[in-house]
Amino acid sequence: MPHFVIAGAGIGGLAAAIFLVRQGHQVTVFEHVADPTPVGAGLLLQPSGQEMLFELGLLDSVRRLAAVVHSLEGYSGRRKTLDLHYHSVHPDWSGLGVHRAQLHRTLLFAARELGVSIKLGNGIDDFKQCSTHLIVSHQQGECNADALIIANGTRSKLRENLNVKQSYRPYPWGAYWAVLDHDSWPFPHQLMQRYRGSRVMLGVLPTGVNPNTGKTCYSLFWSLHRSLFSIRQNEGLAGLVEQIRPIWPEVADWLSQAPKTEIAIAEYADVRMSSYHQDRVLVIGDAAHSMSPQLGQGANMALIDAKILAECVAGNASINLHSAFARYSERRRKHIAYYQMASRIMTPLYQSYFPYAWIRDAGTMLGRHLPPIYRQYMLTLCGAKQGVWDLKAHIDAL
Ligand SMILES: Cc1cc2nc3c(=O)[nH]c(=O)nc-3n(C[C@H](O)[C@H](O)[C@H](O)COP(=O)(O)OP(=O)(O)OC[C@H]3O[C@@H](n4cnc5c(N)ncnc54)[C@H](O)[C@@H]3O)c2cc1C
């Protein structure tokens, strides 16, 4: 069976490793971080991502560490402008808010238990494609492989070695985030957001069990233009609390009273590739199609990539990797293109200095009163759509 080398033990890389090793492939994962500690914020796992976790046999483990999210609700001033309920699409569907570190740990343990060789603190620097194999250079030497899966995130330099048209564009906006414990927050099953036009957005996502404290936690996201990153960092926690106070006083009090609050800045970028493979190399996850997290799809898409990859290389030992990867690119193309387009359209409606918020609010109000449009919003959120005209989207089609 072919030997797969994976660059990056993130969500996509580990999920791919588990799927591949279960098919009997030899898999080695190289990760440049030596000690993956519980850092990061909350992720919203959509029904599409949950389905992939189910196929990995890990949905129950993740669910135990996560918060069930029934709805997404947003207020412009006192007006409720966003009101999306998962059960309106399917009575059993919901989102799962989970700390990134909990999801990562679950995948890492499962991969190790299945015998995946994981080389921590040993990043991949380069690779060379030969006619019969690949030579992969890592921090501690070289190894041969039949295929390389590049899963090393948005800022991948390995991706740039491929002779494939690609672009990397940082978004003008990012976010401040913090993870805060609370045992009686009034919205334990809702992702709540508050807006002031498209310049101000504050969100609180139920995030399940805090990996550092073992308590129930929430992730707080505060939209921030890149030009303000260093100014806001200098103002520190006190500055952030004062900005939040007029928007949501309860969150300002919570933040100011939280012990040892870690506040970090997240930057986003848009990555596009004309094809996800070249010969024996395939790019998956954020390395292939990073987008703004406004639609909450990135981790879900990385999990879907992993499953489709495994389906495309399933078979006997003499599999033709080039055509398997070409099949992968073809199968993923529509779904990825749809979500990249949706993310590009949606992001400035929530994060920009332009007066776009009325378009966003009019669109969501329209959706609330027109069930067919509302359903398309929901299917998009759930990760189930393959294109604008895919009106009967369902997760099994992924
Ligand atoms: C603030 C924020 C909120 C988000 N919210 C959501 C959400 O609600 N829902 C959602 O689905 N997604 C969300 N995302 C996106 C999600 O986190 C990513 O899409 C997801 O983590 C991508 O997984 P990945 O495996 O492709 O990359 P990553 O998880 O970034 O993993 C890449 C790995 O590669 C390693 N690496 C880097 N270079 C090398 C190298 N040369 N050699 C070896 N290893 C290397 C890195 O250390 C890392 O471990 C959010 C992102 C941000 C920033």
The ligand as an ORCA input file, in Angstrom:
! r2SCAN-3c Opt
* xyz 0 1
  C     -10.937     32.980     15.075
  C     -11.284     31.789     14.224
  C     -12.561     31.228     14.335
  C     -12.894     30.117     13.563
  N     -14.144     29.602     13.697
  C     -14.493     28.510     12.988
  C     -15.782     27.911     13.153
  O     -16.633     28.376     13.916
  N     -16.062     26.779     12.443
  C     -15.141     26.218     11.598
  O     -15.446     25.181     10.999
  N     -13.921     26.764     11.414
  C     -13.570     27.893     12.080
  N     -12.339     28.438     11.914
  C     -11.431     27.853     10.920
  C     -10.718     26.605     11.411
  O      -9.997     26.851     12.591
  C      -9.765     26.121     10.315
  O     -10.457     26.096      9.094
  C      -9.233     24.727     10.596
  O      -8.468     24.738     11.775
  C      -8.375     24.261      9.412
  O      -7.751     23.049      9.692
  P      -6.404     22.649      8.944
  O      -6.070     21.290      9.406
  O      -6.529     22.904      7.499
  O      -5.317     23.695      9.445
  P      -4.771     23.936     10.932
  O      -5.770     23.478     11.938
  O      -4.338     25.373     10.924
  O      -3.511     22.986     11.042
  C      -2.317     23.191     10.345
  C      -1.208     22.492     11.121
  O      -0.016     22.472     10.334
  C       1.109     22.745     11.164
  N       2.203     23.198     10.295
  C       2.397     24.420      9.753
  N       3.479     24.410      8.940
  C       3.978     23.150      8.971
  C       5.068     22.499      8.308
  N       5.855     23.149      7.445
  N       5.290     21.191      8.562
  C       4.483     20.505      9.418
  N       3.436     21.073     10.070
  C       3.180     22.380      9.842
  C       0.557     23.778     12.142
  O       1.350     23.858     13.307
  C      -0.834     23.204     12.418
  O      -0.819     22.273     13.467
  C     -11.958     29.559     12.656
  C     -10.680     30.115     12.545
  C     -10.348     31.230     13.302
  C      -8.967     31.822     13.171
*
